[in-house]
């Protein structure tokens, strides 16, 4: 009877508006401390109905309600504490321990076999909470001793890494990476945002604690497998979100950064960039080939970006570490509209001319002739163009040797065949000496025929090449002027250059 009255009285008291159920009394004990100390299971159950009950409040000796239950060997009360769901998010006792940073409690509960990946109402695991708040030792214990799932997603598809980055916990970010966390895991919150930790780190640098956020960003992109061009729900990369020059400079330390990825609106980071950031993007070298932004834009056929870059003071003929210029890369990828623009802006056409000859690309020739008004066919540019000649002379020698080798094989085969036939006929019709004489004459004749066939074939190919060039050019300029210039061109030299470069 008295027990029932006590329970009713406590029930009435704890339901009073504004009452702190965790209030500390004599020796710093809370009502939960006292209920456990006196082994009052029913009273413990009653107190646990309060959402804000905290079993980790310490008394004056630094002991929690969980400590009281453990040390007093109060198995039923201990199980009640473990089974209870705390707070509005229905946290487990392990959630609370991880959130508060109770290292001993976390280790004890793991030892008791508690599910280390247990989830609350928001699908947070204890690791989510420990990482987001910054309890490094708890994070270590959960992963190393409890074998907690490190890349687990909550209800909004956020991992512990997302929480650590978003809450600017640099130590936790480093620790999670060391323990094997995925630096590229995509967060899908409201509107399916698909933000990676790098996206979040870049966004954070635009606001408070910028230096700390930059350190987190540096830590993330130092990971070799970090995908710095990962796109979110709007197809924006981290570079799209960067608003500060220092952030841009950090991102540009990655060789594989791509400033020309387009988002859903068709805009690149370069399109969004402020003047000082555009300058940084243009001055940077990209990829293992150390391409300039003009190289990348030309290679991708981004004529608007090429045009924007050309309005700045830049070297239009800048070369990468392979010695290739932007106009060469644009031509190589078939972006003739970019080639035309670069030629109009004064780019050196020599690399493109080399490429056109090497690949026998008449469309490219056509662009060159149009933009340069046919001047490429003048004697001082093509016919006696020393640079072009020197570039292909070595390859011509190799090609000539191959041609001679093939012709020799044809001649030998023809001669041997003729001699064999002649000897056979001679043996049948006359003496051996007559057969040898007849075979020799036949062999010489066959050799001459083979050489003539080879030369005729070569001349035929040259004539076809000349006709093809003539047909292309006649559509652009007067027939007579084109014919007079074509006649002065050493077509054999051009054609052999094409063959040697093929």
C-alpha positions in Angstrom: 0.0 0.0 0.0 2.8 2.4 1.0 4.7 1.4 -2.1 1.8 2.2 -4.3 1.3 5.6 -2.5 5.0 6.4 -3.1 4.7 5.5 -6.8 1.6 7.7 -7.2 3.3 10.5 -5.4 6.4 10.3 -7.5 4.2 10.0 -10.6 2.4 13.2 -9.6 5.6 15.0 -9.0 7.5 14.1 -12.1 4.5 15.1 -14.2 4.6 18.7 -12.9 5.2 21.2 -15.7 8.8 22.4 -15.8 10.1 19.8 -13.4 13.7 18.6 -14.1 13.6 14.9 -13.6 17.4 14.9 -13.6 17.7 17.3 -10.7 20.5 16.5 -8.3 19.9 16.3 -4.6 21.9 14.9 -1.6 25.4 13.9 -2.7 24.6 14.9 -6.2 22.2 12.0 -6.7 19.3 12.2 -9.1 15.9 10.4 -8.5 17.1 7.7 -10.8 20.3 7.2 -8.7 18.1 6.8 -5.6 15.7 4.4 -7.2 18.5 2.2 -8.4 20.4 2.4 -5.1 17.3 1.1 -3.2 16.6 -1.5 -5.9 13.2 0.0 -6.7 12.5 -1.5 -10.2 9.0 -0.2 -10.5 10.2 3.3 -9.6 13.0 3.0 -12.1 10.5 2.0 -14.8 8.3 5.0 -13.9 11.2 7.4 -14.2 12.3 5.9 -17.5 8.9 6.9 -19.0 10.1 10.5 -19.0 11.7 11.3 -22.4 14.3 13.6 -20.9 15.6 11.1 -18.3 19.4 10.9 -18.4 21.0 7.8 -16.9 24.5 9.4 -17.3 24.2 12.3 -14.9 27.1 11.9 -12.4 26.8 12.2 -8.6 29.4 13.8 -6.4 31.6 10.7 -6.8 31.4 10.8 -10.6 29.1 7.8 -10.7 26.2 7.5 -13.1 22.9 5.6 -12.8 24.4 2.9 -15.0 27.4 2.6 -12.6 24.9 2.1 -9.8 23.2 -0.7 -11.7 26.5 -2.4 -12.7 28.1 -2.2 -9.3 25.0 -3.2 -7.4 24.6 -6.2 -9.7 21.0 -5.2 -10.2 20.4 -7.3 -13.3 16.8 -6.4 -13.9 17.3 -2.7 -13.5 20.4 -2.9 -15.7 18.3 -4.6 -18.4 15.6 -2.0 -18.0 18.2 0.7 -18.6 19.5 -1.1 -21.7 16.1 -1.8 -23.2 14.7 1.7 -22.7 14.3 4.2 -25.5 15.4 7.7 -24.6 14.2 11.1 -25.8 12.1 12.1 -28.8 14.5 10.3 -31.2 14.1 7.0 -29.4 17.8 6.6 -28.6 19.2 3.5 -27.1 21.5 3.5 -24.1 24.5 3.1 -26.4 23.3 6.1 -28.4 23.3 8.2 -25.2 26.7 6.9 -24.1 28.2 7.7 -27.6 26.6 11.1 -27.7 27.8 12.1 -24.2 31.2 10.5 -24.8 31.0 7.9 -22.0 34.0 5.8 -23.1 33.7 3.3 -20.3 29.9 2.9 -20.8 30.4 2.4 -24.5 33.0 -0.3 -24.0 30.9 -1.9 -21.3 27.7 -2.0 -23.5 29.7 -3.4 -26.5 31.0 -6.1 -24.1 27.4 -6.9 -23.1 26.7 -7.7 -26.8 24.6 -4.6 -27.6 24.1 -4.1 -31.3 26.6 -1.5 -32.2 24.7 -0.5 -35.3 21.4 0.0 -33.5 19.3 2.8 -35.0 17.1 5.4 -33.4 14.0 7.0 -35.0 16.2 9.0 -37.5 18.2 5.9 -38.3 21.3 7.3 -36.6 23.7 4.8 -35.3 25.8 5.6 -32.2 28.7 6.2 -34.6 26.7 9.0 -36.3 26.3 10.8 -33.0 29.8 10.3 -31.8 31.3 11.5 -35.1 29.0 14.5 -35.3 29.7 15.6 -31.8 33.4 14.9 -32.0 34.1 12.1 -29.5 37.2 10.6 -31.1 37.8 7.9 -28.5 34.2 6.7 -28.7 34.6 6.6 -32.5 37.7 4.4 -32.2 36.0 2.0 -29.8 32.9 1.7 -31.9 34.8 0.9 -35.0 37.8 -1.1 -33.7 36.2 -3.0 -30.8 32.5 -2.9 -31.8 33.2 -3.4 -35.6 30.6 -0.6 -36.3 29.7 -0.1 -39.9 31.7 3.0 -40.9 29.8 4.1 -44.0 26.3 3.5 -42.7 23.5 5.8 -43.9 20.8 7.4 -41.7 17.3 8.3 -42.8 18.6 11.2 -44.9 21.4 9.0 -46.4 24.1 10.8 -44.4 27.2 8.9 -43.2 29.2 9.6 -40.0 31.7 11.3 -42.3 29.0 13.8 -43.5 28.3 14.7 -39.9 32.0 15.1 -39.0 32.5 17.4 -42.1 29.3 19.4 -41.6 30.1 20.0 -37.9 33.7 20.9 -38.7 35.3 18.1 -36.7 38.7 17.9 -38.3 40.1 15.3 -35.9 37.1 13.0 -36.6 37.5 13.5 -40.3 41.1 12.4 -40.2 40.3 9.5 -37.9 37.4 8.2 -40.1 39.6 8.4 -43.2 42.3 6.5 -41.4 39.8 3.8 -40.4 38.6 3.4 -44.0 35.6 5.7 -44.4 34.5 6.4 -47.9 35.4 10.0 -48.9 33.0 9.9 -51.8 29.8 8.7 -50.2 26.9 10.8 -51.5 24.5 12.4 -49.1 20.9 12.5 -50.2 19.0 14.8 -48.0 15.9 16.8 -48.9 15.5 17.2 -52.6 18.0 14.3 -53.1 21.0 16.5 -52.8 23.6 13.9 -53.4 26.3 15.9 -51.7 29.7 14.3 -51.1 31.8 15.3 -48.1 33.9 17.4 -50.4 30.8 19.3 -51.6 30.0 20.0 -47.9 33.5 21.0 -47.1 33.7 23.5 -50.0 30.3 25.0 -49.1 31.4 25.4 -45.4 34.4 27.5 -46.5 32.0 30.2 -47.7 30.9 30.9 -44.1 32.3 30.8 -40.6 35.5 29.1 -39.4 36.9 29.3 -42.9 40.4 28.3 -42.0 39.2 25.2 -40.2 37.0 24.3 -43.1 39.9 24.8 -45.5 41.9 22.3 -43.4 39.1 19.8 -43.6 38.9 20.3 -47.4 42.7 19.8 -47.8 42.4 16.6 -45.7 39.7 15.2 -47.9 41.2 15.9 -51.3 44.5 14.5 -50.3 42.9 11.1 -50.4 44.0 9.6 -53.7 40.5 8.2 -54.4 38.7 11.4 -53.6 36.5 12.3 -56.6 36.8 16.1 -56.9 34.5 16.2 -59.9 31.7 14.3 -58.3 28.3 15.8 -59.3 25.3 16.5 -57.0 21.6 16.5 -57.8 22.0 19.6 -60.0 25.1 18.1 -61.6 27.3 20.6 -59.8 30.8 19.7 -58.8 32.5 21.0 -55.6 34.2 23.6 -57.9 30.8 25.0 -58.8 30.2 25.9 -55.1 33.6 27.5 -54.4 33.2 31.2 -53.8 36.5 32.1 -52.3 39.9 32.3 -54.0 41.6 30.3 -51.2 39.0 27.5 -51.7 39.7 27.5 -55.4 43.4 27.3 -54.8 43.0 24.3 -52.6 40.8 22.5 -55.2 43.3 23.3 -58.0 46.0 21.4 -56.2 44.3 18.3 -57.6 45.6 17.4 -61.0 42.4 15.9 -62.1 40.1 18.8 -61.3 37.9 19.7 -64.2 36.7 23.4 -64.4 34.5 22.7 -67.5 32.0 20.2 -66.1 28.5 21.4 -66.9 25.6 21.5 -64.4 21.9 21.1 -65.2 21.8 24.7 -66.5 24.7 24.1 -68.8 27.1 26.2 -66.9 30.6 25.4 -65.8 32.5 26.6 -62.7 34.2 29.0 -65.1 30.9 30.5 -66.0 30.0 31.1 -62.3 33.4 32.4 -61.3 34.2 35.9 -60.2 37.0 37.8 -62.1 39.8 36.9 -59.6 38.7 33.2 -59.7 38.5 33.2 -63.5 42.1 34.4 -63.5 43.1 31.6 -61.2 41.4 29.0 -63.4 43.1 30.4 -66.5 46.5 30.4 -64.9 46.3 26.9 -63.6 47.8 23.8 -65.4 45.5 20.8 -65.6 46.1 17.0 -65.8 49.3 15.1 -66.3 49.9 17.0 -69.6 49.7 20.4 -67.8 47.1 21.8 -70.2 45.9 25.3 -69.9 42.2 26.2 -69.6 42.4 27.2 -73.2 43.7 23.7 -74.1 40.7 22.1 -72.2 38.1 24.4 -73.7 39.5 23.8 -77.2 39.7 20.1 -76.7 36.0 20.0 -75.5 34.8 22.3 -78.3 33.6 24.9 -75.8 33.7 27.9 -78.2 32.0 30.3 -75.8 34.6 29.7 -73.1 37.4 29.8 -75.7 36.1 33.2 -76.8 35.9 34.4 -73.2 39.4 33.3 -72.5 40.7 35.0 -75.6 39.4 38.3 -74.3 42.0 38.2 -71.6 45.7 38.7 -71.9 46.8 35.1 -72.6 49.2 33.3 -74.9 47.0 31.9 -77.6 49.8 29.5 -78.7 50.7 28.2 -75.2 51.9 24.6 -75.3 51.4 21.8 -72.8 54.2 19.4 -71.7 53.8 17.5 -75.0 54.5 20.6 -77.0 50.9 20.8 -78.3 48.9 24.1 -78.6 45.2 24.6 -78.0 44.5 24.9 -81.7 46.1 21.5 -82.3 44.0 19.8 -79.6 40.8 21.4 -81.0 41.7 20.2 -84.5 42.6 16.8 -83.3 39.2 16.4 -81.7 37.5 17.7 -84.9 36.2 21.0 -83.4 36.6 23.0 -86.6 34.5 25.9 -85.3 37.0 26.4 -82.5 39.9 26.1 -85.0 38.3 28.8 -87.1 38.0 31.1 -84.1 41.6 30.6 -83.0 42.8 31.2 -86.5 40.9 34.5 -86.6 42.4 35.5 -83.3 45.9 34.9 -84.7 46.8 31.4 -83.6 49.8 29.8 -85.3 48.4 27.5 -88.0 51.6 25.5 -88.5 50.6 22.7 -86.0 47.2 22.4 -87.7 48.8 22.2 -91.1 51.0 19.4 -89.9 48.0 17.6 -88.5 46.0 18.0 -91.7 48.9 16.6 -93.9 49.6 13.8 -91.4 46.0 12.7 -91.3 45.1 13.6 -94.9 42.2 15.6 -93.5 40.8 17.6 -96.3 38.1 19.2 -94.1 40.8 20.6 -92.0 42.7 21.8 -95.1 39.5 23.5 -96.2 39.2 25.4 -93.0 42.9 26.5 -93.3 42.5 27.6 -96.9 39.2 29.5 -96.0 40.6 31.3 -93.0 43.9 32.1 -94.6 42.5 32.9 -98.0 44.5 30.3 -99.8 47.8 31.7 -98.6 48.8 28.2 -97.4 49.4 27.2 -101.0 52.0 29.9 -101.7 55.5 28.8 -102.4 56.9 30.4 -99.3 54.4 28.6 -97.0 53.9 25.0 -98.3 56.1 24.1 -101.1 59.3 25.2 -99.6 58.1 25.4 -96.0 61.3 24.3 -94.1 59.6 23.5 -90.8 57.2 21.1 -92.6 59.9 19.6 -94.7 62.2 18.9 -91.7 59.4 17.4 -89.7 58.6 14.7 -92.2 62.0 14.1 -93.9 63.0 11.4 -91.5 59.6 9.7 -91.8 59.8 9.9 -95.6 63.1 8.0 -95.6 61.6 5.3 -93.5 58.6 5.1 -95.9 60.9 5.1 -98.9 62.8 2.1 -97.5 59.5 0.3 -96.9 58.3 1.0 -100.4 61.6 -0.2 -101.9 61.4 -3.4 -99.8 57.8 -4.1 -100.9 58.7 -3.4 -104.6 61.7 -5.7 -104.3 59.6 -8.5 -103.0 57.1 -8.0 -105.9 59.9 -7.9 -108.4 61.7 -11.0 -107.0 58.4 -12.9 -106.9 57.5 -12.0 -110.5 61.0 -12.8 -111.7 61.3 -16.1 -110.0 57.9 -17.1 -111.3 58.8 -16.1 -114.8 62.1 -17.9 -114.7 60.5 -21.1 -113.3 57.9 -21.0 -116.1 60.6 -20.4 -118.7 62.9 -23.2 -117.5 60.0 -25.6 -117.5 59.1 -24.6 -121.1 62.8 -24.7 -122.2 63.3 -28.2 -120.8 60.4 -29.4 -122.8 61.2 -27.8 -126.0 65.0 -27.4 -126.3 68.3 -27.9 -124.6 69.2 -26.9 -121.0 71.5 -24.0 -122.2 68.6 -22.6 -124.4 66.3 -22.8 -121.4 68.7 -20.8 -119.2 69.1 -18.1 -121.8 65.3 -17.9 -122.3 64.6 -17.8 -118.6 67.2 -15.0 -118.0 65.6 -12.8 -120.8 62.1 -13.5 -119.4 63.2 -12.6 -115.8 64.7 -9.3 -116.9 61.6 -8.5 -118.8 59.4 -9.4 -115.7 61.6 -7.1 -113.5 61.1 -4.2 -115.8 57.4 -4.8 -115.9 57.2 -4.9 -112.1 59.0 -1.6 -111.7 56.8 0.1 -114.2 53.7 -1.2 -112.4 55.0 0.2 -109.1 55.7 3.6 -110.6 52.4 3.9 -112.4 50.6 3.0 -109.2 52.5 5.8 -107.3 51.7 8.4 -110.0 48.0 7.3 -110.0 47.8 7.9 -106.2 49.5 11.3 -106.6 47.1 12.4 -109.3 44.0 11.3 -107.3 45.3 13.3 -104.3 45.8 16.4 -106.5 42.3 16.0 -108.0 40.8 15.8 -104.6 42.5 18.9 -103.4 41.5 20.7 -106.5 37.8 19.8 -106.2 37.8 21.0 -102.6 39.4 24.3 -103.4 37.5 25.2 -106.6 34.3 25.5 -104.5 35.9 28.3 -102.4 37.9 30.3 -104.9 38.2 30.9 -108.7 39.0 27.8 -110.7 41.9 29.4 -112.6 43.6 30.9 -109.5 43.3 27.6 -107.7 44.7 25.6 -110.7 47.6 28.0 -111.1 48.5 27.6 -107.4 47.9 23.8 -107.3 50.2 23.4 -110.3 53.0 25.0 -108.4 52.6 22.8 -105.4 54.8 19.7 -105.1 52.0 17.3 -104.6 54.4 14.4 -104.5 56.1 15.9 -101.5 52.8 16.5 -99.7 51.4 13.1 -100.6 54.5 11.3 -99.4 54.4 13.3 -96.2 50.8 12.0 -95.7 51.8 8.5 -96.3 54.8 8.7 -94.0 52.8 10.1 -91.2 49.9 7.6 -91.5 
